[in-house]
Amino acid sequence: MSENLTPEEFVTPSRDEIPAISRQHVQGLEATDDDSVWIYGGMNHVLIHTVGRRSGNLHKVALPFWVDGDGHRIVVASFAGAPKNPAWFTNLSDRTANPQLLVRVQGATYWSDQQVLDGADYTDTWAALTAERPFYRDYQANCGRRIPLVRLPETVRIATRG
């Protein structure tokens, strides 16, 4: 997949391919702040760190984000329309294991008091996000769950690179 694609042209990898692609992407995000790694499939990415709610192990996942009207990053727990929520979402939803998230963005790292969206906030955000990234509507149509949205506001910036 070319990083020059727009989100509308994004081609979804198979669910079997996603974990390997994500592991490779995590390595790239940790190694550089170059646009060729941080802008993938025409979308900017974040690297989130979660703690496994059962294992206590640190997990990292690269995710595309969308910016809402208030300038906050939104990530989508779609896993390409899989019938179950992705593990990273299940872990971050456990506020005992993950009271805050460590988030790396291009050029900086910050703590976030993550917010799982609900109600009108979810509905309005979903409508705006899918207007720009219609492939998420396709994912929603193919799974029997409501795809979660997570806002990642900057609570405390801990490092700026560059």
Backbone torsions as a table, in degrees:
resi	resn	phi	psi	omega
1	MET	NA	133.4	-179.0
2	SER	-85.0	140.1	177.0
3	GLU	-71.5	-9.3	-179.5
4	ASN	-84.7	-4.0	177.8
5	LEU	-67.1	149.1	171.2
6	THR	-85.5	160.6	178.1
7	PRO	-55.0	-33.2	-179.9
8	GLU	-67.1	-27.1	-179.3
9	GLU	-94.0	-2.5	-176.9
10	PHE	-54.3	132.9	177.8
11	VAL	-107.3	120.1	-176.4
12	THR	-73.1	125.2	173.5
13	PRO	-70.9	163.0	177.3
14	SER	-67.5	156.9	179.4
15	ARG	-62.8	-27.5	176.7
16	ASP	-69.8	-30.6	-178.9
17	GLU	-81.5	-26.0	-171.6
18	ILE	-58.5	-46.7	-179.1
19	PRO	-59.7	-42.6	179.7
20	ALA	-66.9	-41.6	177.9
21	ILE	-62.0	-42.8	-179.3
22	SER	-64.3	-43.6	179.4
23	ARG	-59.4	-44.5	178.5
24	GLN	-63.1	-42.1	-178.9
25	HIS	-65.8	-40.8	177.8
26	VAL	-57.6	-45.5	179.6
27	GLN	-59.4	-43.1	179.0
28	GLY	-64.7	-42.3	-179.3
29	LEU	-65.0	-34.0	179.2
30	GLU	-74.1	-22.7	-173.1
31	ALA	-91.7	-24.3	-171.4
32	THR	-152.9	162.4	171.9
33	ASP	-109.9	17.1	-177.9
34	ASP	-68.0	137.9	179.1
35	ASP	-54.7	-33.0	-176.6
36	SER	-63.4	-19.1	177.5
37	VAL	-100.9	-40.8	-174.3
38	TRP	-78.9	-22.4	176.4
39	ILE	-113.0	105.4	-172.1
40	TYR	-128.5	130.6	-177.2
41	GLY	64.1	26.2	-179.7
42	GLY	77.4	9.5	-176.7
43	MET	-126.8	139.6	172.3
44	ASN	-70.3	151.0	-176.4
45	HIS	-125.1	159.2	170.6
46	VAL	-122.7	160.4	172.3
47	LEU	-117.3	112.1	179.4
48	ILE	-103.9	147.3	178.3
49	HIS	-113.1	124.5	174.7
50	THR	-122.5	158.9	173.5
51	VAL	-106.0	129.9	179.0
52	GLY	-59.6	128.7	-175.3
53	ARG	-67.1	-26.3	177.4
54	ARG	-102.8	-43.0	-174.3
55	SER	-81.7	-29.4	-173.6
56	GLY	77.1	3.2	-179.4
57	ASN	-79.9	149.7	175.9
58	LEU	-78.9	133.8	177.1
59	HIS	-126.0	145.5	177.9
60	LYS	-126.8	140.4	177.6
61	VAL	-142.1	137.9	175.3
62	ALA	-92.1	129.6	-177.4
63	LEU	-137.3	140.8	171.6
64	PRO	-70.8	149.3	175.9
65	PHE	-128.0	160.1	176.1
66	TRP	-124.8	147.8	-177.9
67	VAL	-103.5	125.7	-179.8
68	ASP	-80.0	-179.9	-176.3
69	GLY	-63.4	-20.2	178.2
70	ASP	-95.7	4.0	178.3
71	GLY	86.4	10.1	179.9
72	HIS	-89.7	145.1	176.9
73	ARG	-76.9	136.4	177.8
74	ILE	-120.2	129.0	172.8
75	VAL	-112.2	152.4	-173.3
76	VAL	-114.9	124.1	-179.1
77	ALA	-88.7	61.7	-173.6
78	SER	-89.8	-37.3	-170.2
79	PHE	43.5	47.1	177.0
80	ALA	57.4	31.9	177.5
81	GLY	81.9	22.2	178.0
82	ALA	-62.9	154.7	-178.7
83	PRO	-67.2	-21.0	179.9
84	LYS	-117.4	154.1	175.4
85	ASN	-63.5	148.0	176.8
86	PRO	-66.9	153.6	-177.6
87	ALA	-58.5	-38.1	-178.4
88	TRP	-60.7	-36.3	179.8
89	PHE	-70.4	-42.6	178.5
90	THR	-59.4	-41.6	179.2
91	ASN	-67.3	-47.4	-176.8
92	LEU	-68.9	-21.7	178.0
93	SER	-72.5	-18.8	177.5
94	ASP	-85.7	98.4	-174.7
95	ARG	-71.8	-14.9	173.7
96	THR	-71.8	-46.7	179.3
97	ALA	-74.8	-31.7	-175.0
98	ASN	-134.8	71.8	179.5
99	PRO	-63.5	-28.9	172.7
100	GLN	-143.7	163.3	177.6
101	LEU	-114.0	142.5	168.9
102	LEU	-88.1	125.0	-175.8
103	VAL	-123.6	126.9	173.2
104	ARG	-104.6	131.6	173.6
105	VAL	-122.2	170.1	179.7
106	GLN	-59.5	113.1	176.8
107	GLY	90.7	-1.7	-177.0
108	ALA	-160.0	164.7	173.7
109	THR	-134.6	141.3	179.8
110	TYR	-149.0	161.1	170.8
111	TRP	-90.7	143.0	179.4
112	SER	-128.9	136.5	170.0
113	ASP	-90.4	82.8	-172.5
114	GLN	-57.7	145.4	-177.6
115	GLN	-129.1	116.5	173.6
116	VAL	-80.7	121.5	-173.7
117	LEU	-76.9	149.0	179.4
118	ASP	-150.5	169.2	175.0
119	GLY	59.2	-143.4	-177.9
120	ALA	-64.0	-32.4	178.0
121	ASP	-60.0	-44.8	177.2
122	TYR	-63.1	-51.4	-175.4
123	THR	-58.5	-46.7	-179.5
124	ASP	-66.8	-42.8	-179.6
125	THR	-66.4	-43.3	179.3
126	TRP	-59.3	-44.9	-179.2
127	ALA	-61.4	-44.9	-179.1
128	ALA	-69.4	-42.9	-179.8
129	LEU	-62.9	-47.6	-176.4
130	THR	-73.7	-17.4	172.6
131	ALA	-65.9	-32.8	179.2
132	GLU	-92.4	-28.6	-176.8
133	ARG	-129.8	74.9	-173.5
134	PRO	-63.2	-19.4	179.5
135	PHE	-62.0	-23.9	175.9
136	TYR	-66.5	-32.3	175.4
137	ARG	-63.7	-38.3	176.6
138	ASP	-63.1	-43.1	177.1
139	TYR	-58.7	-45.8	-178.5
140	GLN	-61.8	-39.8	-179.0
141	ALA	-66.0	-22.7	-175.9
142	ASN	-100.8	5.5	178.8
143	CYS	-131.3	154.9	-175.9
144	GLY	-92.8	16.4	179.7
145	ARG	-124.1	158.9	173.0
146	ARG	-81.2	124.9	-178.7
147	ILE	-71.8	120.8	-178.2
148	PRO	-70.9	149.5	172.8
149	LEU	-118.2	138.5	-178.9
150	VAL	-128.0	124.7	175.3
151	ARG	-88.6	137.3	-178.3
152	LEU	-119.9	67.7	-179.6
153	PRO	-67.1	149.9	175.9
154	GLU	-77.0	116.6	176.5
155	THR	-90.2	-51.7	178.2
156	VAL	-142.4	120.3	174.5
157	ARG	-79.7	126.2	-176.2
158	ILE	-108.5	-17.1	179.3
159	ALA	-159.7	143.3	172.5
160	THR	-125.8	129.5	-178.6
161	ARG	-101.3	157.1	171.9
162	GLY	123.8	NA	NA
